[in-house]
């Protein structure tokens, strides 16, 4: 079975951090691709090792990813 998750990837120092807000799991890498791949591995490990109650609790949370525009200056 496969699942689809949203990942947010951002530059941090000399590398990249990938974060999945739905289950609060993050990883990092030297490139965007490496950070994304490492996050996929971390998500797999989380899903394989966590108790079903913990997974369900995290998956049932409502998470919204949106943009906000503000006036500056």
SVG drawing of the C-alpha trace seen along z (x, -y; Angstrom):
<svg xmlns="http://www.w3.org/2000/svg" viewBox="-9 -51 36 53">
<polyline fill="none" stroke="black" stroke-width="0.4" points="0.0,0.0 1.3,-3.5 0.4,-6.8 1.0,-10.3 2.3,-13.0 3.1,-16.7 6.7,-17.6 8.1,-21.1 11.7,-21.5 13.8,-24.5 17.4,-25.5 19.2,-25.5 22.9,-26.4 24.7,-24.4 22.0,-21.8 18.2,-21.2 15.6,-20.2 12.5,-18.2 9.5,-18.3 6.2,-16.4 3.8,-18.5 1.1,-15.8 3.1,-13.4 5.7,-15.8 8.7,-14.0 11.7,-15.7 15.0,-14.8 17.8,-16.5 20.3,-16.2 22.9,-18.0 20.5,-18.5 16.7,-18.8 16.5,-15.3 18.6,-13.8 16.5,-15.6 13.3,-14.4 14.6,-10.8 15.8,-10.8 12.4,-12.1 10.7,-9.2 13.0,-6.8 12.2,-8.5 8.4,-8.3 8.7,-4.7 10.5,-3.9 8.0,-5.9 5.1,-4.1 6.7,-0.7 7.8,-1.2 5.0,-3.3 2.0,-1.9 -1.3,-2.1 -2.8,-4.5 0.1,-6.9 -0.1,-6.8 -3.9,-7.3 -3.6,-10.2 -1.2,-12.0 -3.0,-11.3 -6.3,-12.5 -5.0,-16.0 -6.1,-18.7 -3.1,-20.3 -3.3,-23.2 -0.5,-24.5 -1.3,-27.9 0.3,-31.2 -0.2,-34.5 0.4,-37.9 1.2,-40.9 2.2,-44.5 5.7,-45.3 7.0,-48.7"/>
</svg>
